[in-house]
Amino acid sequence: MNTDRGEIGGFRLTGRTWIGELGTWAAAVSADGRPASVLRFDPRMVAHPATREELVAAVVADRRLAQAGLTGLVPVADLIAAQHELWLLTAEPVSPTLTDLLAETPGAPRPDAGSAAVILAETAQTLLAVHAAGLAHGALHPGTVVIAPSGTALLSERGLADALNGRPAAPERDVTAWASLALGLAATWAADTPRSAELFERAAATASTRGLAAARDVLLAGRDLLPQGFPTRDRLVETLHWWAARELPAQAGHPVPAVPDEGDIVTLLHVPRNGESSTGAGTGTGTGIGTGNGGGRTDDVVMRFGPGVPLETTAEQIWRAGRHQQETMLPAERLQTARTPRAPRAAAAQRRRTALSAVAVALLVVAALVAWLLRGASQPLAVAKVDVITPKKTQGCNSTVKIRGVLTTNGEAGEIRYQWKRSDRKAPIDQTDTVEAGKTSHEVSLSWTVKGEGSFKGTATLRLLSPVPEGASIEDKATFTYRCS
């Protein structure tokens, strides 16, 4: 490492910095000349040894997801400790973010609603894969959604905020944040296309009530409401080129972080390449510690302890406690392990297989999304008939009658608009529902409250408003009897 040139762990800091929620980010160039980023954590947030352990566990979990094939996260190259500081090195840049692209800059091309839909679909899919592995992002917002040069949406800082704040993984918090993101894009990039904005708002509402998978399906089913060209990302890539050509230099008051002397460096993460010994890689000097069998590729963590580092650092204690076992566990299991003896190797292997199976399922879901995005326009939703079902039994005094409506569909996803009409009222009740793909019937309901003495026969009519073939009428009616004496 050359401190005069501003290098750490083989990454050269290029001068542009910005303050984030976790510390100071700096643009960098990796050893092979590729754009990258470096985060110097706020020292106050990483002072406690337990916090550092949680950070290591979060980064290890990310690397295992990447090894299993998940590409929706910004890849982590290394996590480095230097005395009281921690540095995160990413193999891809973490800018521009949605925050950067949403900024109202004069002359900047503005992405369209199709660009927003691509970002929402990809972030939803990545979150679903993360949740399937028993993890969560924990701090999803426009500043942690990175847009790669190809227009692909990547998530940065996964699990870091939870680790620093001692919070358990909470997928429901990610869902709420995603819904807020959808509403924000509806009000900005989709403001000129009301139908697209309504689609995003409906997806946000669906996420809050039925989850991310259903919200993603709403987006994909509503592709005919998006601008022509979805999902080609042309407008988004155009904005990225404009932003890259005008990328701001280092911000005033945010100097490039001072890098530590190489003798103080502790590399917490390193996976040896084929033919590379565990003692000959990484930054700094000192002795490599590992459990790999020879120089072949291994998933074990390798730590390096350079001159000047106390003998019993947090990193060394982590290693001595058995990092290989920690890598194979989900967060809840790590907490349990802290209180119980080390599990047998067979149990650890079983946990590893379980975690990888969850990731494999998540990757199948990713493949399904790609197929959705690349295929042509899907067959539109069609409704063949509606049926209204009322109670056969006479309803007694002060009753609330539950009336059911069943719509028979062709199994495609989409939106339906329908109308309930009660015989005791002139004004109809208009409603809208989202129908899931793969189901050939969809149920709706009407609650009708009747009070007072006497007899009454009520008729409920269900009429389909959309989708309806031109010139056709699809409706049904049914009656019930009320008697109170």
Sequence and secondary structure as in RCSB ss.txt:
>XXXX:A:sequence
MNTDRGEIGGFRLTGRTWIGELGTWAAAVSADGRPASVLRFDPRMVAHPATREELVAAVVADRRLAQAGLTGLVP
VADLIAAQHELWLLTAEPVSPTLTDLLAETPGAPRPDAGSAAVILAETAQTLLAVHAAGLAHGALHPGTVVIAPS
GTALLSERGLADALNGRPAAPERDVTAWASLALGLAATWAADTPRSAELFERAAATASTRGLAAARDVLLAGRDL
LPQGFPTRDRLVETLHWWAARELPAQAGHPVPAVPDEGDIVTLLHVPRNGESSTGAGTGTGTGIGTGNGGGRTDD
VVMRFGPGVPLETTAEQIWRAGRHQQETMLPAERLQTARTPRAPRAAAAQRRRTALSAVAVALLVVAALVAWLLR
GASQPLAVAKVDVITPKKTQGCNSTVKIRGVLTTNGEAGEIRYQWKRSDRKAPIDQTDTVEAGKTSHEVSLSWTV
KGEGSFKGTATLRLLSPVPEGASIEDKATFTYRCS
>XXXX:A:secstr
  TTTTEETTEEEEEEEEE SSEEEEEEE TTS EEEEEEE GGGG SHHHHHHHHHHHHHHHHHHHTT  SB  
EEEEEEETTEEEEEESS   SBHHHHHS  TT     HHHHHHHHHHHHHHHHHHHHTT   S  SGGGEEE TT
S EEE STTHHHHHHT    HHHHHHHHHHHHHHHHHTTTTT HHHHHHHHHHHHHHHHH HHHHHHHHHHTGGG
S TTTT  HHHHHHHHHHHHT   S TT        GGGEEE      TT  TTS SSSSSEEE   STTS    
  EEE TT  TT HHHHHHHHHHHHHHTS HHHHHHHTTS    HHHHHHHHHHHHHHHHHHHHHHHHHHHHHHS
       EEEEEEE  SS B TTEEEEEEEEEEE S  EEEEEEEEETT SS EEEEEEE TT SEEEEEEEEEE
 SSEEEEEEEEEEEEES  TT   EEEEEEEEEE 
